[in-house]
Amino acid sequence: MDTAKRYRGGMLLVEALLILGGLVFLVPFYFLVVNSVKTFGEILSDAAGWPAVAQWSNYAEAWDKTSFPKAFGNSLLITVASNLLLVLMCSMAAYRMARKPTGYNRFLYAAFVAAMVIPFQAIMIPLVKVSSLLGLMNSTWGLIVCYLGFGAPLTVFLLHGFVKSVPVDIEEAGRVDGCSVYGIFFRIILPLMQPIAVTVIILNTLWIWNDYLMPSLILQKPELYTIPIETFAFFGQYTKQWDLALPALVLGITPIVIFFLSMQKYIIEGIAQGSVKG
């Protein structure tokens, strides 16, 4: 009886700590949402308090000044196209390296894994020079190609681990039925990759949608700007328009928060299946 009581007490303590931790993580969202409907003066004088009168016009002004529909369309196109190319091309590469472990493929896989530890800031200047030589500057599809290159290491790593967990007997049964190599991949392997593919899409979407640095280097034309670049326009050298920047941030993160909450159940399942056998 005492053991059961101690167990229940321990579980209640753990739950209380989890709830407290959740509230701590929600504090930044509170400041973001509450201050997005304040005047500039109220934000500076009392950032933690409730607004005297909610300034919903801040959202309308931020919507207009950021050209939000255009920026949203650009971000959506870049995110969706990058994810589709990453999943398709990296899944084929991971399948080949996992099923044909030649010396070259092992070296190539090791290079992908090693590339994950290279900081982006270390290769920004070479990226701009190479992109300029290849005609990728000021191009939405040029930015997508860059995301394909920088997102491939983690994507290949997760997909490679998942492919190694798939029994080879399934493929042999497909060969007996007359499937070619492409038929086995697209009809058998790729559908089995759905859990880890969804996980990869979630992780890459969070990165690409919120990324500011790479689009700011590649995209120079205002009509190509993504949401993070448009939002950064409210932060100048001498002035910071918090009353407009915060509503713009809320508008920018709302789609990705909705996407993440609707897909989060796949994250743990996919990572567990993809990272056990690297």
C-alpha positions in Angstrom: 0.0 0.0 0.0 2.8 2.4 0.9 4.6 1.6 -2.3 1.5 2.4 -4.3 1.0 5.7 -2.5 4.7 6.6 -3.1 4.3 5.7 -6.8 1.2 7.9 -7.2 2.9 10.7 -5.3 5.9 10.4 -7.6 3.7 10.5 -10.7 1.9 13.5 -9.5 5.2 15.3 -8.8 6.4 14.4 -12.3 3.1 15.7 -13.9 3.4 18.9 -11.9 6.9 19.5 -13.1 5.9 18.8 -16.7 3.0 21.3 -16.4 5.4 23.9 -14.9 7.9 23.3 -17.7 5.1 23.6 -20.3 4.1 27.0 -18.8 7.7 28.2 -18.8 8.0 27.4 -22.5 4.6 29.2 -23.2 5.8 32.4 -21.6 7.5 33.7 -24.9 4.2 33.1 -26.8 2.3 35.1 -24.1 4.6 38.1 -24.6 4.4 37.7 -28.4 0.6 37.6 -28.6 -0.2 40.1 -25.9 2.3 42.7 -27.1 1.1 42.3 -30.7 -2.1 44.2 -29.9 -0.5 47.0 -27.9 0.7 50.5 -29.0 4.4 51.1 -29.2 4.4 53.1 -26.0 2.6 50.3 -24.1 5.1 47.8 -25.2 8.0 49.9 -23.9 6.3 50.8 -20.6 4.7 47.5 -19.6 5.6 44.5 -21.8 4.1 42.0 -19.4 0.8 43.6 -18.8 -2.5 43.4 -20.7 -3.2 46.1 -23.3 -5.5 48.9 -22.2 -7.3 48.6 -25.6 -6.5 45.9 -28.0 -5.0 47.4 -31.2 -6.2 44.9 -33.8 -5.3 47.4 -36.5 -1.6 46.4 -35.9 -2.3 43.2 -37.8 -3.9 45.0 -40.7 -1.0 47.4 -41.0 1.6 44.6 -40.7 -0.4 42.6 -43.3 -0.1 45.5 -45.8 3.5 46.5 -45.0 4.9 43.0 -45.3 2.8 42.2 -48.5 1.9 39.1 -46.5 0.0 37.2 -49.3 3.0 37.5 -51.6 5.5 36.6 -48.9 3.3 33.7 -47.8 3.1 32.4 -51.3 6.9 32.6 -51.7 7.5 30.8 -48.5 4.9 28.1 -49.3 6.4 27.4 -52.7 9.9 27.2 -51.4 9.0 25.0 -48.5 6.8 22.6 -50.4 9.2 22.2 -53.4 12.2 21.8 -51.2 10.5 19.1 -49.2 9.4 17.2 -52.2 12.8 17.2 -53.8 14.5 16.3 -50.5 12.3 13.3 -49.8 12.4 12.0 -53.4 16.1 12.4 -54.1 17.4 11.6 -50.7 15.2 8.5 -50.4 16.7 7.1 -53.6 20.2 7.9 -52.5 19.7 6.4 -49.0 18.2 3.2 -50.5 21.1 2.8 -52.9 23.7 3.3 -50.2 21.9 1.0 -47.7 21.4 -1.8 -50.2 24.7 -1.6 -52.0 27.3 -1.0 -49.3 30.3 -0.7 -51.6 33.4 1.2 -50.5 32.3 4.2 -52.6 28.8 4.2 -51.1 30.1 3.8 -47.5 32.5 6.8 -48.1 29.6 8.8 -49.6 27.4 8.1 -46.6 30.2 9.1 -44.2 30.5 12.3 -46.2 26.8 13.0 -45.7 27.0 12.4 -42.0 30.2 14.5 -41.7 28.4 17.4 -43.5 25.9 17.7 -40.7 28.4 19.2 -38.3 29.6 22.0 -40.7 28.1 25.3 -39.6 26.3 27.3 -42.2 28.3 30.5 -41.3 31.5 28.8 -42.4 30.4 28.4 -46.0 28.2 31.5 -46.6 30.8 33.3 -48.8 31.6 30.2 -50.9 27.8 29.7 -51.2 27.2 33.2 -52.6 30.1 32.8 -55.1 29.0 29.4 -56.3 25.4 30.4 -56.6 26.4 33.5 -58.6 28.5 31.4 -61.0 25.6 28.9 -61.5 23.0 31.6 -62.0 21.1 30.7 -58.8 21.0 34.3 -57.4 17.7 36.1 -57.3 15.8 32.9 -58.1 13.3 31.0 -56.1 14.4 27.7 -57.7 18.0 28.7 -57.0 17.1 28.9 -53.3 15.4 25.6 -53.5 18.5 24.0 -54.9 20.5 25.4 -52.0 18.0 24.0 -49.5 18.3 20.6 -51.3 22.0 20.6 -50.8 22.0 21.7 -47.2 19.0 19.5 -46.2 20.3 16.4 -47.8 22.8 15.3 -45.0 20.2 14.9 -42.2 17.6 13.6 -44.6 19.9 10.9 -46.0 21.0 10.0 -42.5 17.4 9.4 -41.2 16.2 7.6 -44.4 19.3 5.4 -44.6 18.7 4.1 -41.0 15.1 3.4 -41.9 16.0 1.5 -45.1 18.4 -0.8 -43.1 15.5 -1.7 -40.8 13.4 -3.0 -43.8 13.8 -6.7 -44.3 15.4 -7.7 -47.6 13.0 -10.5 -48.0 10.3 -8.1 -49.0 12.4 -6.9 -51.9 13.2 -10.5 -52.9 9.5 -11.3 -53.0 9.0 -8.3 -55.4 11.8 -9.5 -57.7 10.1 -12.9 -57.8 6.9 -11.2 -58.9 8.8 -9.5 -61.8 9.4 -6.0 -60.3 12.4 -4.0 -61.6 14.7 -2.1 -59.3 12.5 1.0 -59.8 9.4 -0.9 -59.2 10.7 -2.3 -55.9 11.6 1.2 -54.8 8.5 3.1 -55.8 6.0 0.3 -55.0 7.5 -1.3 -51.9 10.2 0.8 -50.3 8.9 4.3 -50.7 5.4 3.5 -49.3 7.1 1.8 -46.3 9.1 5.0 -45.7 6.0 7.1 -44.9 6.6 7.4 -41.1 10.2 8.6 -41.5 9.4 10.7 -44.6 6.7 12.6 -42.6 9.2 13.2 -39.9 11.8 14.5 -42.3 9.1 16.8 -43.9 8.2 18.2 -40.4 11.8 18.9 -39.4 12.7 20.4 -42.8 9.6 22.5 -42.9 10.3 24.0 -39.5 13.8 24.9 -40.7 13.0 26.2 -44.2 9.9 28.2 -43.2 11.7 30.1 -40.4 15.0 30.5 -42.1 16.2 34.0 -42.7 19.9 33.8 -43.4 20.0 31.8 -46.6 17.0 33.6 -48.3 18.7 36.9 -47.4 21.8 35.8 -49.2 20.2 34.4 -52.4 17.1 36.6 -52.8 17.6 40.3 -53.5 14.5 41.2 -55.4 11.6 42.4 -53.1 9.0 40.3 -55.1 10.8 37.1 -54.1 11.1 37.9 -50.3 9.9 35.3 -47.8 8.1 35.9 -44.6 11.2 36.1 -42.4 12.8 38.7 -44.7 9.7 40.8 -44.8 9.4 40.7 -41.0 13.0 41.8 -40.6 12.2 45.1 -42.4 10.7 46.4 -39.2 14.1 46.2 -37.4 16.3 49.1 -38.6 19.6 50.4 -37.4 18.1 53.1 -35.2 14.4 52.1 -34.9 12.5 48.9 -34.1 8.8 48.9 -34.9 7.7 46.4 -32.2 4.1 47.3 -32.6 4.2 46.1 -36.3 7.0 43.5 -36.0 5.2 41.4 -33.4 1.9 41.1 -35.4 4.0 40.2 -38.4 5.7 37.5 -36.3 2.4 36.1 -35.2 1.1 36.0 -38.8 4.3 34.3 -39.9 4.4 31.5 -37.2 0.7 30.7 -37.2 0.7 28.5 -40.3 3.8 26.6 -39.1 2.4 26.1 -35.5 -0.8 24.7 -37.0 1.2 22.4 -39.2 3.5 21.2 -36.4 0.6 20.6 -34.0 -1.3 18.5 -36.6 1.8 16.4 -37.5 3.7 16.1 -34.2 2.5 12.6 -33.5 4.7 11.3 -36.3 8.0 12.9 -35.1 8.9 10.4 -32.3 7.7 7.4 -34.3 9.7 8.4 -37.3 12.9 9.4 -35.6 12.9 6.1 -33.5 12.6 4.1 -36.7 15.1 6.1 -38.6 17.9 6.6 -36.1 18.3 3.2 -34.4 20.3 1.6 -37.2 22.4 4.4 -38.7 
